[in-house]
Amino acid sequence: MSIPININELINLRVIEGARVEYKTNWNPESCLHTICAFANDMDNWGGGYIVLGVEAHDGIPCLPITGITKGSIDMINKELLNKCNLIEPRYIPITEHFVYEHKDIFVIWVPGGKNRPYQCPDRLSETSGKSYYIRKLASTIKANAREIQELFALSEIIPFDDRINPKANLEDLRPPLIVNFLHEVKSGLYENAKTMPLQTLAGSMKIAEGAVEYFKPLNVGLMFFNDQPDHFFRYARIEVVDKPNETGVGMTEKMFTGPLDRQLRDALAYIRNYIISDKINKFANIAESERAYNYPYAAVEEAISNAIHHKAYQIPEPITVTITPDKMEILSFPGPTDQFQTKTSRR
């Protein structure tokens, strides 16, 4: 089974947050086991994470050139990984794939959030070692303390909304062209096979549908990204951009962006970049160079709206709203990142 992402995206952190990727120069069974356990526990409901072997990193940033691993070690790692993962309780087996990046061999371990959490594993690879629950905090793997263990057990009783089966949907509600286009965009190794793969097999491989053979249903996350009209399943699953040039509302414009969540993001950002963000060139006496200033930094807007989409609770029937007034841009998404309900970016 191929992982649904390209190694270039993992190394350059273009698609996922850095806390969800751990780079290791070489195979370290004990350290990898702890990190697999932590990603499987998925305490913050990020969707698990990736371990990339063959990449040296400094402060979480890959170092160039890539070191790679020896090709002859790949079979050994697969076998040893299976053996060590049998030590996780309850048993958890991740998904692996071998890549060639810049002529170097890279081994990726994909660890989706586990459905049987909490997981624990040995502190040391010895028969007498005790076992602990491991979690991810920021970009580190740590032992869970007593309070965090209680939280893990509480989370085990709650399946995140995105990962729940949608009983009102059918497998056919997942659009194969959208899935294939996504795999092509991220340059996934699954792309070529996806074009001819049965939908049930493809959806199962991507973990966007699951269930018994007679009740194989899409997950909510699959419908959010691979259905043309996710608002049919999640009311107000859209982005509304409101430009209010003054307090009276005269001249106000409102745009709504619907469709798969990634399309909403692209379309909303394109609109803001083309119609909201503007620049001003300042020239100074006796200086050849001029200075260009923008009313909003596009990178900050992109990050804020991306977070609004990825952290929104889609069981709450409220749209994401982006309101632009003369002095600020306000982004509202429920419940919002880090327990906050609003993100604001001021003009400068």
Beta strands, then each sheet from edge to edge (+ up, - down):
strand 1: 21-24
strand 2: 49-53
strand 3: 57-58
strand 4: 61-62
strand 5: 95-101
strand 6: 104-111
strand 7: 120-122
strand 8: 131-137
strand 9: 140-143
strand 10: 209-210
strand 11: 217-218
strand 12: 239-243
strand 13: 253-257
strand 14: 279-283
strand 15: 290-294
strand 16: 320-325
strand 17: 328-332
strand 18: 342-346
sheet 1: 1+ 2+ 6- 5+
sheet 2: 3+ 4-
sheet 3: 7+ 8- 9+
sheet 4: 10+ 11-
sheet 5: 13+ 12- 16- 17+ 18-
sheet 6: 14+ 15-
end
